[in-house]
Amino acid sequence: MPSLTISRLKGNATFQDLGRNTAQHLGFSGSGAADEYSYLLANMLIGNTLTKDKSLNNMPSSTALEITLGQCSLVANASCQLVITGADCQAQVSLKNGEQFVVKNNQVFTLSQGDELHLGLPKTQLHSYLAIKGGFYAKKWLNSVSQTGNEQSLGFTEASLKAGSELSFQPHETTCSESLLTKSLLNDNFHQLEQLTLRFLPSQLWHLLNTDVTQQFLAQDYVITPVSNRMGYRLTGDALKLDNVATTLSKPINYGTIQLPHDGQPIVLMKERQTIGGYPTLGTVIQTDLFRLSQKRPGEKVRFMPATLSQAQAQLHAFHLKFQQSK
């Protein structure tokens, strides 16, 4: 079976799709691509098929490689077509004849047998997505190939990727005679360079809080800390003090839940979140802003702004419709 071999990996790489969205009641994380925008864009540009899961609104969904902080090289053992989206790792291809060419993000390119793709450390953002025509082969578990750190030891998904790992794919024709093809792409500035404002749906607790507390939360900038990851983004700012609000019995939590631990510093739960928690919750960040947050690095700042359920639904509907219309 044709494959790409990882020849170097200093960052982190995992197989990802849209996740196991119906697994939380079993105690497992939903997981899935951290930045669904870049993941879907990669699949759209390479022409991968639509998912048959109606709950996912017929999105282009094939297994892609999520590479965090670049620093990865792969050797082609057969001809293939690929595309890179997300964080710009200043990718280059070393041809087997010794020549090199630069690969730009959002452009389909071809590797021949023996060619090697190199991804460097990105200057901005965190996650790059490498999609191949037809998708990569990977073991499915609970209807998803997504690899989740906390559950990796269970052995239900593919083994952790490392130097020497082979990424298999189905044979396909490389329809271009040139080494680089430019395809149309979505140019809507989804990931903005300026400070991100996180829109959230307030919780029941939020409506019971003193106005001084809610205004303090909304008025300040929070800094993303270095201990943030795919499980949760930990923020730091002026600590919030919730009088007479105690930790409760654990209850189900959502993607985007804003927890407030005893130190008064918020945590926004991400794709590899736990399934239950007992910390007070201030609300839930809307999904489209979570995709943006996933690409923010430690040291960057965010703010919060309340939103309504209808606004959140409209944002997500427009997001999905954009990819459906582009197919």
C-alpha positions in Angstrom: 0.0 0.0 0.0 1.4 3.5 -0.8 2.4 5.6 2.1 4.3 8.6 3.5 7.0 7.9 6.0 7.7 10.4 8.8 11.4 10.9 8.7 11.6 13.7 11.3 9.1 14.9 14.0 10.0 17.4 16.7 6.5 18.8 17.2 3.4 16.7 17.5 1.4 15.0 14.8 -1.9 13.1 15.0 -4.6 11.7 12.8 -7.7 13.8 13.0 -11.2 14.0 11.5 -14.3 15.7 12.9 -14.2 13.6 16.1 -16.4 11.2 18.0 -19.3 13.5 18.7 -21.5 10.8 20.3 -19.0 9.3 22.7 -19.1 11.7 25.7 -21.8 9.8 27.5 -19.4 6.8 27.4 -16.8 8.9 29.2 -14.6 9.6 26.2 -13.5 13.0 24.8 -15.1 14.2 21.6 -11.7 15.0 20.2 -11.4 15.9 16.5 -9.4 18.6 14.6 -8.7 21.6 16.8 -9.2 24.1 14.0 -12.1 22.8 12.0 -11.8 25.7 9.5 -8.3 24.7 8.4 -9.2 21.0 8.5 -12.3 21.4 6.3 -10.4 23.8 4.0 -7.7 21.2 3.4 -10.2 18.5 2.5 -12.2 20.9 0.3 -9.1 22.0 -1.7 -7.9 18.5 -2.3 -11.4 17.4 -3.3 -12.1 14.8 -0.7 -15.5 13.3 -0.4 -18.3 14.5 1.9 -19.1 12.7 5.1 -22.2 10.6 5.1 -23.0 11.6 8.7 -26.0 13.9 8.4 -25.4 15.4 11.8 -22.2 16.9 10.4 -24.1 18.7 7.6 -22.3 16.9 4.8 -18.9 18.4 5.4 -15.8 17.3 3.5 -14.4 14.9 6.0 -11.4 12.6 5.4 -8.6 11.7 7.7 -5.9 14.4 7.8 -2.7 14.9 9.7 -2.8 17.7 12.4 0.8 18.9 12.9 1.4 21.1 16.0 4.3 23.5 15.8 5.6 22.0 12.5 9.2 20.6 12.5 8.1 17.5 10.6 9.4 15.8 7.4 7.8 13.1 5.4 9.1 11.0 2.5 6.8 9.8 -0.3 6.9 6.1 -1.1 4.5 6.7 -4.0 3.2 9.6 -6.1 0.5 11.6 -4.3 -1.3 14.9 -4.2 -1.5 16.9 -0.9 -2.3 20.3 0.5 -1.3 22.2 3.6 -3.6 24.6 5.5 -3.5 26.3 8.9 -0.2 27.5 10.5 2.3 28.4 7.8 5.3 26.2 8.3 7.2 27.6 5.3 7.1 24.1 3.7 9.6 23.0 1.1 9.9 19.9 -1.0 13.3 18.2 -1.7 13.0 16.3 -5.0 14.8 13.1 -5.4 16.9 14.7 -8.1 18.2 17.2 -5.6 16.1 20.2 -6.6 13.8 22.0 -4.2 10.7 24.1 -4.4 8.6 26.0 -1.9 5.1 24.9 -1.0 2.6 27.6 -0.2 -0.4 27.1 2.1 -3.8 26.4 0.5 -2.2 25.1 -2.8 -2.4 21.5 -4.0 1.0 20.0 -4.8 2.4 16.7 -6.0 5.1 14.5 -4.5 6.7 11.7 -6.5 8.3 8.6 -5.1 11.4 9.6 -3.1 10.5 13.3 -2.7 10.6 14.7 0.9 8.3 17.3 2.4 9.8 19.5 5.1 7.7 21.7 7.5 9.5 24.2 9.7 8.4 26.0 12.9 5.5 28.3 12.1 5.9 32.0 12.9 2.2 32.4 13.8 -0.5 30.0 14.8 -0.1 26.4 16.1 -1.7 23.7 14.0 -1.1 22.8 10.3 -3.2 20.4 8.4 -1.8 18.0 5.8 -4.6 16.4 3.7 -4.0 13.9 1.0 -6.2 13.0 -1.9 -8.6 10.3 -0.7 -7.5 10.7 2.9 -5.1 8.7 5.1 -5.9 5.2 6.3 -6.2 5.0 10.1 -7.9 2.8 12.6 -11.4 3.9 13.5 -12.8 3.8 17.0 -16.3 5.0 17.8 -16.7 6.2 14.2 -13.6 8.4 14.3 -9.9 8.1 13.7 -9.0 11.0 16.0 -6.1 10.4 18.3 -6.5 11.8 21.8 -3.6 12.1 24.2 -5.4 11.0 27.4 -6.9 7.9 25.7 -3.9 6.9 23.5 -2.8 4.3 26.0 -6.0 2.3 25.5 -4.8 1.2 22.1 -8.2 1.8 20.4 -6.8 4.2 17.8 -3.6 4.2 15.7 -0.3 4.1 17.7 1.3 7.5 18.5 3.0 8.9 15.4 6.7 9.3 15.5 9.8 9.2 13.2 9.5 6.0 11.2 5.7 5.9 11.2 4.1 5.1 7.9 1.0 6.9 6.9 -0.9 4.8 4.3 -3.2 6.2 1.7 -5.2 4.9 -1.3 -3.5 5.0 -4.7 -4.7 7.9 -6.8 -3.8 9.7 -10.0 -1.8 12.9 -9.8 -3.6 14.8 -12.4 -1.1 17.7 -12.8 2.0 17.7 -14.9 3.5 20.5 -12.8 4.8 20.2 -9.3 2.5 22.9 -8.0 -1.2 23.6 -8.7 -3.0 26.7 -7.5 -6.7 26.1 -6.6 -9.4 28.5 -5.6 -9.6 29.0 -1.8 -11.7 30.7 0.8 -10.3 34.1 1.3 -12.4 35.5 4.2 -9.8 36.2 6.8 -11.3 33.7 9.2 -8.2 33.7 11.4 -7.5 37.3 12.2 -4.2 38.5 13.5 -5.7 41.0 15.9 -6.8 40.2 19.4 -9.6 37.6 19.5 -12.9 38.3 21.2 -14.6 35.1 22.4 -18.4 35.3 22.2 -20.0 33.1 24.8 -23.5 31.9 25.9 -23.9 32.9 29.6 -24.7 30.1 32.1 -27.3 30.2 34.8 -24.6 31.1 37.3 -23.6 34.1 35.2 -27.0 35.6 35.6 -26.8 35.3 39.4 -23.4 36.9 39.8 -22.9 40.4 41.1 -22.6 43.1 38.4 -19.1 44.0 39.6 -17.9 40.5 38.9 -19.4 40.2 35.4 -18.1 43.6 34.5 -14.6 42.7 35.7 -14.7 39.6 33.5 -15.9 41.4 30.4 -13.7 44.5 30.8 -10.2 42.8 31.0 -7.8 41.2 28.6 -6.9 37.6 29.5 -3.5 36.2 28.5 -3.2 32.6 27.2 -0.8 30.7 29.5 1.9 28.2 28.4 0.0 25.3 30.0 -2.8 25.6 27.4 -3.3 22.6 25.1 -6.0 20.6 23.2 -7.7 19.8 26.5 -8.1 23.4 27.7 -6.9 26.9 27.3 -5.8 28.3 30.7 -6.1 32.1 30.9 -4.6 34.6 33.4 -5.8 38.0 34.4 -7.1 39.7 37.5 -8.6 36.9 39.5 -12.4 36.7 39.8 -13.8 36.1 43.2 -17.2 34.4 43.4 -18.7 34.9 46.8 -20.8 32.0 48.2 -20.3 29.9 45.1 -18.9 26.5 45.9 -17.6 23.6 43.8 -20.6 21.4 43.0 -21.1 17.8 42.2 -19.6 16.9 38.9 -21.8 17.3 35.9 -21.4 17.0 32.1 -19.5 19.8 30.4 -19.3 21.0 26.8 -16.8 21.9 24.2 -16.1 25.6 25.0 -17.3 25.5 28.7 -15.7 28.4 30.7 -14.7 26.9 34.0 -13.6 29.0 37.0 -11.3 27.1 39.4 -10.5 28.2 42.9 -7.7 30.5 41.8 -10.2 32.7 39.8 -8.5 32.2 36.5 -10.7 30.9 33.7 -10.2 27.7 31.6 -11.9 27.3 28.2 -12.3 23.6 27.5 -11.2 22.4 24.1 -11.5 19.3 21.9 -9.7 16.9 24.3 -11.7 18.1 27.4 -12.8 15.8 30.2 -16.4 14.7 30.1 -17.5 16.0 33.5 -16.4 18.6 36.0 -17.4 20.3 39.2 -16.0 23.8 38.9 -18.4 26.8 38.5 -19.0 27.6 34.9 -19.5 31.1 33.5 -20.8 30.0 30.1 -19.9 28.3 26.8 -17.8 29.9 24.0 -19.5 29.6 20.6 -17.9 26.9 18.3 -16.6 29.2 15.5 -14.6 31.2 18.0 -13.2 28.0 19.5 -11.7 27.2 16.1 -10.1 30.6 16.1 -8.9 30.2 19.7 -7.2 26.8 18.9 -4.7 28.6 16.7 -3.7 31.2 19.4 -0.4 30.8 21.2 0.6 31.4 24.8 1.2 35.1 25.4 -1.6 36.2 23.1 -4.6 38.0 24.6 -8.4 37.4 24.4 -11.5 39.1 25.7 -15.0 37.8 26.3 -18.4 39.1 25.1 -21.8 37.6 25.8 -23.9 36.3 22.8 -27.3 34.7 22.3 -28.1 31.2 21.3 -29.6 32.5 18.0 -26.3 34.3 17.2 -24.3 31.2 17.9 -26.5 29.1 15.7 -26.4 31.6 12.9 -22.6 31.7 13.0 -22.2 27.9 12.9 -24.8 27.6 10.1 -23.0 30.2 8.0 -19.7 28.4 8.7 -21.1 25.1 7.4 -22.9 26.6 4.5 -19.7 28.3 3.3 -18.0 24.9 2.8 -21.1 23.2 1.3 -21.4 26.0 -1.3 -17.7 25.7 -2.1 -17.9 22.1 -3.1 
